[in-house]
Amino acid sequence: MIAEEIYYYFKGALPTRLCDEIIKYGSSLTKELGVTGSEQKTKKPIRPLTAKEKKEPIKIRKSNVAWINDPWVYKEIRPYVARANQEAKWNFDIDGYERIQFTEYSRSQHYGYHVDTFFDQPDSMRKLSMTVNLNSPDEYEGGDLYFKYLRRNDHTLVEATNPEFKIKGTLCVFPSYEIHKVTPVTKGTRYSLVLWSTGKAFK
């Protein structure tokens, strides 16, 4: 399954007041070390990581996360996922959403290149990923969202970002199989939300 659009975004979609409210709420929640793989997909409480598990993933990912199930947060962001799915002409069959991830990237924290889904999940797989930048770009440095992809016309491997991703309240939606990363934060703290939309495997 290859879509023409790598990503689709809504510049400054969430108002400042709402972003600040989500940061305040997310910061009050119990944080855990962000992990990779299927552990973060389950809706059950995640067991504490062992010392070895905490050390190994930080080569790929280092961030602090909390989980949000509150309907008022879903209400604000889910419509944008639906709009992107239609307006970008992906038209993926979406039948559910995972928990919302509130993420803090402090100095030196990052998430290396990865994908959010795999094609060997016939029952339910992540199809669309959404991330929203919650704070102003003058509050931190680094923490840029990048994509890596083959350019359609000449098949050149491209690594690219968009400076408007960092505008407060901007939502970016993309197919969960797209390769992406968050560069290390070098100053301050970057706050974001992530939401994964799910559905039956692509045919």
C-alpha positions as CSV (number, residue, x, y, z in Angstrom):
1,M,0.0,0.0,0.0
2,I,1.6,3.3,-1.1
3,A,-0.1,6.6,-0.7
4,E,0.8,9.7,-2.7
5,E,0.8,12.0,0.3
6,I,3.5,11.4,2.9
7,Y,1.7,13.6,5.5
8,Y,-1.1,16.0,5.8
9,Y,-1.1,18.8,8.4
10,F,-3.3,21.5,10.0
11,K,-1.4,24.6,10.9
12,G,-2.1,25.9,14.4
13,A,-5.4,23.9,14.6
14,L,-5.7,23.7,18.3
15,P,-6.0,27.0,20.2
16,T,-3.3,28.1,22.6
17,R,-5.6,27.8,25.6
18,L,-6.4,24.2,24.8
19,C,-2.7,23.3,24.2
20,D,-1.9,24.8,27.6
21,E,-4.7,22.9,29.3
22,I,-3.5,19.6,27.8
23,I,0.1,20.3,28.9
24,K,-1.1,21.0,32.4
25,Y,-3.2,17.9,32.5
26,G,-0.6,15.7,30.9
27,S,2.2,16.9,33.2
28,S,0.0,16.0,36.2
29,L,-0.1,12.3,35.1
30,T,2.3,9.6,36.1
31,K,5.1,9.3,33.5
32,E,6.9,6.2,32.3
33,L,9.8,5.7,30.0
34,G,8.7,5.5,26.4
35,V,9.2,2.1,24.8
36,T,9.1,0.7,21.3
37,G,7.1,-2.2,19.9
38,S,3.8,-3.8,21.0
39,E,4.1,-2.9,24.7
40,Q,2.9,0.7,24.0
41,K,-0.1,-0.5,22.0
42,T,-1.9,-2.4,24.8
43,K,-4.6,-0.7,26.7
44,K,-3.6,-2.6,29.9
45,P,-1.3,-1.1,32.4
46,I,2.3,-1.4,31.3
47,R,4.5,-3.3,33.8
48,P,7.6,-1.5,35.1
49,L,10.7,-2.0,32.9
50,T,13.7,-3.9,34.1
51,A,17.0,-2.1,34.3
52,K,18.2,-3.9,31.1
53,E,15.0,-2.9,29.2
54,K,15.4,0.7,30.3
55,K,18.9,0.9,29.0
56,E,18.5,-0.8,25.6
57,P,15.6,1.3,24.1
58,I,17.2,4.7,24.7
59,K,19.5,4.0,21.7
60,I,16.4,4.3,19.6
61,R,14.0,6.3,21.8
62,K,14.3,8.3,24.9
63,S,11.2,10.2,26.2
64,N,8.7,10.3,29.0
65,V,5.1,9.4,28.3
66,A,1.7,9.2,30.0
67,W,-1.5,7.8,28.7
68,I,-4.8,9.7,28.2
69,N,-8.2,8.1,27.7
70,D,-10.3,11.2,28.4
71,P,-13.1,11.8,25.9
72,W,-12.6,15.6,25.9
73,V,-9.2,15.2,24.4
74,Y,-10.3,12.7,21.8
75,K,-13.1,15.0,20.9
76,E,-10.7,17.8,20.0
77,I,-8.3,15.8,17.8
78,R,-10.1,12.9,16.2
79,P,-12.0,15.0,13.7
80,Y,-8.7,16.2,12.2
81,V,-7.6,12.6,11.6
82,A,-10.9,11.9,9.7
83,R,-10.4,15.1,7.7
84,A,-6.8,14.2,6.8
85,N,-7.8,10.7,5.8
86,Q,-10.3,12.2,3.3
87,E,-8.5,15.3,2.1
88,A,-5.2,13.5,1.5
89,K,-7.2,10.9,-0.4
90,W,-5.8,8.0,1.7
91,N,-9.4,6.9,2.5
92,F,-8.2,4.2,4.8
93,D,-10.8,2.0,6.6
94,I,-10.5,3.2,10.2
95,D,-12.5,1.4,12.9
96,G,-10.8,2.4,16.2
97,Y,-8.3,4.5,18.1
98,E,-5.7,3.6,20.6
99,R,-5.0,5.5,23.8
100,I,-3.6,9.0,23.4
101,Q,0.1,9.3,24.3
102,F,1.3,12.5,26.0
103,T,5.0,12.8,25.4
104,E,7.7,14.9,27.0
105,Y,11.0,15.3,25.2
106,S,13.5,17.0,27.5
107,R,17.1,17.8,26.7
108,S,18.9,15.0,24.8
109,Q,15.7,13.0,24.4
110,H,14.7,11.8,21.0
111,Y,13.1,9.1,18.9
112,G,15.2,7.6,16.0
113,Y,13.8,6.6,12.7
114,H,11.0,4.0,13.0
115,V,7.5,3.1,11.8
116,D,4.4,2.8,13.9
117,T,2.9,-0.3,12.3
118,F,3.7,-3.6,10.6
119,F,1.8,-5.5,7.9
120,D,1.7,-8.8,9.8
121,Q,-1.2,-7.8,12.0
122,P,-4.4,-9.1,10.2
123,D,-6.9,-8.4,12.9
124,S,-6.1,-4.7,13.7
125,M,-3.2,-2.6,12.7
126,R,-2.2,1.0,13.0
127,K,-3.1,2.8,9.8
128,L,-2.9,6.5,10.6
129,S,-0.6,8.3,13.1
130,M,-1.2,11.8,14.4
131,T,1.0,14.1,16.3
132,V,0.3,17.5,17.6
133,N,2.9,20.0,18.9
134,L,1.6,21.5,22.1
135,N,4.1,24.2,23.0
136,S,5.7,27.2,21.2
137,P,8.9,26.6,19.3
138,D,10.6,29.4,21.2
139,E,10.3,27.2,24.4
140,Y,12.7,24.5,23.1
141,E,15.3,23.7,20.4
142,G,15.6,20.6,18.4
143,G,12.8,18.1,18.6
144,D,12.0,18.3,14.8
145,L,9.7,15.7,13.2
146,Y,11.4,14.3,10.1
147,F,10.3,11.8,7.4
148,K,12.4,9.5,5.3
149,Y,10.9,8.4,2.0
150,L,11.6,7.7,-1.6
151,R,10.6,10.6,-3.8
152,R,7.9,9.5,-6.3
153,N,9.3,11.0,-9.4
154,D,13.0,9.9,-9.3
155,H,13.1,7.4,-6.3
156,T,15.7,9.5,-4.5
157,L,15.8,8.8,-0.8
158,V,14.7,12.0,1.0
159,E,14.9,13.2,4.6
160,A,12.6,16.1,5.1
161,T,10.8,18.1,7.7
162,N,8.5,21.1,7.6
163,P,9.1,24.1,9.9
164,E,5.4,24.6,10.3
165,F,5.2,21.3,12.2
166,K,6.6,23.2,15.2
167,I,3.9,25.9,15.3
168,K,1.9,25.5,18.5
169,G,-1.3,23.5,18.0
170,T,-0.3,22.1,14.6
171,L,-1.5,18.6,13.9
172,C,0.4,16.3,11.5
173,V,-1.3,13.1,10.2
174,F,0.5,10.4,8.2
175,P,0.2,6.7,7.3
176,S,1.6,4.7,10.1
177,Y,4.0,2.8,7.8
178,E,5.9,6.0,6.9
179,I,9.4,6.2,8.4
180,H,9.8,9.1,10.7
181,K,11.8,10.4,13.7
182,V,12.0,13.2,16.3
183,T,15.5,14.7,16.5
184,P,17.1,15.3,19.9
185,V,15.9,18.2,21.9
186,T,18.9,20.4,22.7
187,K,17.2,23.0,25.0
188,G,13.9,23.2,26.9
189,T,11.1,20.6,26.7
190,R,8.9,19.6,23.8
191,Y,5.4,18.5,24.6
192,S,3.2,16.6,22.1
193,L,0.3,14.2,21.8
194,V,0.3,11.1,19.6
195,L,-2.8,9.2,18.5
196,W,-2.9,6.0,16.4
197,S,-6.0,5.1,14.3
198,T,-6.5,1.4,13.6
199,G,-8.3,-0.9,11.2
200,K,-8.1,-4.3,9.5
201,A,-4.9,-5.0,7.6
202,F,-4.5,-3.6,4.1
203,K,-5.4,-6.0,1.3
